[in-house]
Amino acid sequence: MAEGTGTEQQLQASRASAARGLWNLIKRAGPATVKAAKRAAANYSKFRDWVNDLDWYNPIKLAWKASGSELQYQMWKFIHDQI
């Protein structure tokens, strides 16, 4: 959903869906990746650095880079809340 084309509730649902999608990519990558993501999710900048250190072709990094800063924050918040 493009910004400005839906209600706030629809935008929040869309952001939550993207966050769950990123979390599913992390879980699919295996237990070591889940552990590393949880460790990095202690704060936003540490998590952002962890994602940026992944290989350029990693699906987690691709999903992160394709998102805007607001959505990236929402994805981090979702993962942070999983800890």
Summary of the structure (lengths in Angstrom):
residues: 83
radius of gyration: 12.6
end to end distance: 28.2
largest distance: 38.6
contacts: 213
relative contact order: 0.18
helix: 73%
strand: 0%
